[in-house]
Amino acid sequence: MQKVYFKTFGCRTNQFDTQVMMSKLKDYELTLNELDSDIIVVNSCTVTNGADSSVRNYISSMSRKKPDARVVLAGCGSHSKGESLFKDKKVFGVIGHSEKENINAVLKNEKPFYQIGDLEHIDSTIVEDFIGKSRAFIKIQEGCDFRCSYCIIPAVRGDARSHKEETILEQITKLASNGFGEFILTGTNVGSYGQDHNTSMAKLLKKMSMIRGVRRIRIGSLEPIQIDDEFMELLDEPWMAKQLHIALQHTSDKMLKIMNRRNDFRSDFEMFHKIANKGYALGTDYIVGHPGEDEKEWTEAIHRVKELPLTHVHAFSYSKRDNTASATMKPEVRGNIAKERHRELTAIIKAKNFAFRREHRQDLEVLLESGRDGIYQGFDQYFNKVSVTSNEDLSANWVFLNNVEVSDEGNKAEL
């Protein structure tokens, strides 16, 4: 039986898509060793030019390390760079998002293939296990209707469309019965869930919480305008993870307009403080060095960052993405300036996170993942990582911690 190895780049949505493909392998053996494989499926990311380069570099390295293996390109990169890689014979095959559920049949092609499919597909696969995971990712929607100036994703994922509620709930029921207790909702634009089905994220969350075995629900990333009164009412529920990731992207109103965003700082400020007052940790995405970000805008933006109750940040130095509006914008920000701004931003949020962790050392509920040498890693309800030392095997177990040791590097405890 031929062996298949999956290499996944990018976001949680891609991680879920890889699990979908793994679950569909009927006539192949899954391997976790790329050098032991006959077929390598590359689930690619194309969010930046740099992401494309990482995928190309990996494919090139595999052609040297494992020249006899067939490389199949999947994921977002198949829609942006798949045609050129296929024509240049860098890959044996290319499949689009709509073809991943047919992976078992597709891999049987004896001749090179290019099956890009369409951008309207919605998965119907029920994933019953997550290989090598203690938390389950649940994809609830595909695509995005936003048109942020720097982003290529709508062009490679399509417009926003929701998975069927019954499919989502059935999947969670099966995963819960298989021992999963924490569920992370993911998608291209998670907060848009339900807008095409006359329902909402809040209604889905309520139904999820009633499934036996569901202990904690975490949400991938929300847009500020998607947090409405119905959602706010759920923040006191015990099954909600006490951390939200809300994508601001910037705190300068001028930059938000340039980026074609739908949020503004005054509304963001009020909402973040309202949520923080309920005991929540708050994370965000932030792009530094986008064209047009001069010293005046940055000074204002970083001052505003200091005013926000942020505890986590995914900070990105702007990276040009071909075929986006931002790619042609001027003036550009020099790389060394963007790098320094990135450092300044992350240092501020690191200090905020440290202060938050010092204030939240008690009553931590941590889901541990696999460990080594008696040290186990997991996340608490605030999405802060905790290292737990124990002589017992605590893999995939929930533990309750008090008086954890807090340092710049992270939280530690002994059991």
N, C-alpha and C positions, 0 to 999 in steps of 0.2 A: 504494500500500500504506500503511495506517495505521501511525503510529508510536506506540510504547509506551515510557513512561518509568517506571522503578521507583524509588520513594523508600523506603529502608529505615531503620526506627528500631530501636533496641534491640540485642539480643545477637547472638552468633555464630550461634546457631540460626536467627535471622531472616535473617542474611546467607546462610546455606546455603539456606533456603527461597526466597529471592529468586533464587538461582542455579537452583534447580529450576524455578521459573516461567519464567525466561529461557530455559532449555533446551527448554521446551515450546512456545515461540512459533514456529509454522510459517507462519502467514498474516499475520504482522505484522513490522514492522521495529523493531528495538530502537534507541532513541536515548538518549544520555547528556545531552541538553539538555531539561530539563522544558518550556521555552518553545517547543520545536519539536515537542511531542507532541500526539497526538490523544486518547490515553488515558493517565491517570496511575494506576498501581497503588501504593497506599500500604500497605506491609507494616509494620503498626503494633505498638507495644509498649504494654502496659497495666500494667506492674509497679507503678507508683505513680500517684496522682492527677495528679502533675506530668507523667508520661509521656503520660497521656490528653490533658492540656492541650496538650502539644507537638504531638501528632497533630492535634487539632482546629484549632490555630492554623495549621498547615501547610495543612490542607484549606481553611481560610478564605482564606489568602493566595493559594492557587491559583485559587480562585473569582474573585478580583480580577484576578490576573495573566493567567490563561488561562481565561476564562469559557466558552469553547467546548469545552474538554477534558472528557472523561468521567472522573470520579474514582471509582475502585473501591477499597474498603477491604478489606484482607486482614490476616492476622496475628492476634495475641492480642487486639487491640482490637476485632476483628470480633465476638468472643464476649462481650465485656463492654459495649461501647458501640455496636456495629454497628446494633442494632435502632433505637435512638433517633436515630442519625445518619441512618439510612435514612428513618425516618418524618418527620424534619424536612427531608428532601430536601437534606441537606448532601452526600450522595454519590449517584452514579448506581447503584452496585451494592455488594453486600457478599458476600464469600466466606469460608467457614471453612477451617480447616487441611486438611480432607479434600478440598477442592475445588481446591487449587492445582495439582494435576497435570492438571486439566481446563481450565487457564487459557485455552488457545487457543480452545476451544469456548465457554467462559463469556463471553469478551469479544465474541463475535458477537451477544450479546443486544441487540436494538434497543430493548427496553423495560427500564425499571428492574428490577433483580432482587435478591433476597435469598436466597442459597444458603449457609446456614450449615453444613450437613452434620452430622458427628458428631465425637466426640473419641476414637474408637477406631482411626482410620486410621493406617497405616504406609506411608510412601512406598516405591515400588519403582523410582523414577527413578534411572538411572545418570548422574551428572553427569560429563562427560568434560573439561570445561574450566571455569576460573574467570576470568570476564572482569575484566581489570584487576588480577589478583592474581598473586603469585609463590609464595604458599603456598596449600595447598588445605584447606578445611574439610570434614570428613567427619562428617555427622550419623549417630550410631550408635543413638540411641534417642529416644523421645518421652515426655513426661509425667513425673510425680513422685508417689511414694507418701508423701512427707513431708507433714506438715501444720503447717509453721511458722506461728506466730500472725500474722505480719505479711504473709504471702504469698498472693497471689491466683492464682498460676500454675497449681496443680493444677486450679482451676476452669475455666481457659481452655485448658489443654493436655491435661488428662485424666491418668489414672493411668499409671505407668511401663510402657513396653512397648518391646521391643528390635527393631531392624531385623534382618533375616536376615543371618547371617554371610556367606553366599555373595554377597549383594548388596553388602555393605561391601567385601569383598575384591576383587570384580570391579571396583567403582568405583575402588579404589586402584590396581589393576593398570592400568586405562586411563589414569588421571591420571598415573601414573609413566611410562607409555610416551609421554605427551604432554609430558614434561619436568619435572613437579613432583617435588620431592625431599623437601619438608617437609609433613607432614600433621598437622592439628590436629583432634583428636577433640572433637566437640561434641554437645550435646543438652540437654534440660531438666535432667536429673540423670544426668550421664554415668556416674558410678560404679555406677549400678544396672544397667548393661548386663549382659545374660545371665541375670539372676535368673529370667526367665520361659522361658529356653531351655536351662536346665541347663548353662550355661557361665559364663564370667566375663570381665571386662576383661583380666586377665592373659593368658588363653588367646588372646583376640583379638589382643592386642599381639604375642605370639609369632608368630602366623601372618602378621600384617602385615609384621613385620620380615624375613620370608623372601621377600617380593616384590621382584623386581629393580627397582632404581631408588629404593627407599625409603631415604632417608638419615637423616631425623630425624623422630621422632614426638613430638608435644606433646599434652598432655591438657588440655582446657578447665578444668573445675573439679570437684574431688572433695570428698566429705564425709569427715570424719575416720574414721567407722566403716566406710567402704568400703575403707580401706587395710589389707589383710590380709597374711599371711605370703607368699602366692603372688605378690602384687603387689610386695612389698618385695624379693623375689629378683630382680626385673627392673631394679632401680635401678643396677646395675653395667654394664648392657648399653650398648654404644657408641651405639646408635641412639636411646636415650632422651634427649630434651632434658633438660638438667640444671637444670630448674626445674619445680616443681609448684605448682599453685594449689589450696589446701585451704581450704574455706570454714568458718571458725570462727564468724563473725558477732559473737562477743563473747568476753571472757575472764573475766567474772564469772559464777560458777555460778548465782547468783540470777537474773541476766538471761537466762542460757541456758534456765532453767526457764520463766521468763515467756514467752520466745520459742518454747517448745515444741520446743527443739532436742534432738538425740540425742547430743551430745558434752559432755564435762566437761573442765575445765582441766588436771587432773592427767594424764589420758590424752593430751590434746593436747600438753602440754609434753614428755612423754617421747617421743612420736612425732616431733615437730618436730626435736628435738635428734638423734634417731637418723637421720633423713633428712639433716639438715644435715651430719652427720659424714661422709656419703658425698659431700660436695662440692656439694650442691644449693642453689640459690636457692629461697626459699619465699615464696609470695604468699598472701594471704587476702582474703576479704570481711569487712567489719566495719561494723556499724550503730551509730551513736552517736545518743543522744537518744531512744531508744525509751522509751515510757511505763514508769515505774518505775525509771528509771536515776537514782537520787539521787546526791548528792555522795560518799557512802560507797562505793557500788558503783563509781562512776567512778574514785575514787582507787585502789581495789583493782585495777580492770581495767587502768588505764594502767600501774601498777607491773608487772603481769603481762606486758603487751605488751613492756616493756623487757627482760623475761627471755627472750623468744622470739627465735629466730634468723630473724626476718622480713626480707625484702628488698623486697617489693612489697606494696601494699595497694590494694584497691578500697574506699574508705571512703565510706559513705553517711550523711548526716544523715537520721534517720528521717522518712519522709514518709507521712502517713496514707493508707491504701488502703481505700476503702469496701468493705464486705462481707468484712472480715477481722476476726479476734478482736481484734487489736491496736487497731483503730480505735475501740473503746469503752473501752479501758483508761485508768486514771487512776493516779497523777497524770501529766499530760503534762509534758514538758520544754520550757521556753521556747526559742524559736528562736535567740536570741542565745547561750544557754548551749550548745546543740547545735553551733552554728557554732564556738564557741571550742574545744569538745572535738574537733571534726573537725580543726581547725587543729593542736591539740596532737598528736593521733594521727599525722597525715600528716607533721608535722615530725620526729617520732621515726623513722618508717619511712624517710623521705628520708635521714636521717643514717645509718641502718643500710645502706641501699642504696649510699650513697657509700662507706662503709667496705668493703663487699663488692666493689664495682667496683675499688677501689684494690688489693685483694688478688687480683683476677682480671683482670689486664691482658694475660696471655700466653695463647697457644694458643686464641685466640677464633675460632670458626667461625661466620661471619656469612652469612646469606642476604639479599642486597640486593634491594630493590624498585626501582621506577622512580625516576629522579632528575631533577634540573634543574640546569642551569648547572654540571655537573661534580661535583655533590654528591649522593651516594646514601645512602639510609637503609635500615637493616636491623636484624635482631635476632640477637644471639649466642645460644649454647646456654643461657645463663642468663636469657634474655628481657630483656636490657638493650639499649636502642637504641644503635646506633653510626652515626655519620655518616662516610662515607668520601669523600674528595676524590680524583678521578682524571681524567686526560685521556681515558681509554678509556671506552667505553660498558659499564658494569657491570650494567645492568638485569637482574634475575632471575639473577644469578650468585652463586656461593659464593666467598667469599674467606677466607683465613686471615690473622689479624692478631696481631702481637706488639707489646708496648710501646705500647699505645694511650694517648692523652692523656685523662686522667680529670679531669673538673671537676664542679661542682655541677649544671651544665646537662646533662651527658651525656658520652658517650665519642666521641672523634674519632680519625681515622687518615688517612694519605695513602698512596696507591699510585701 
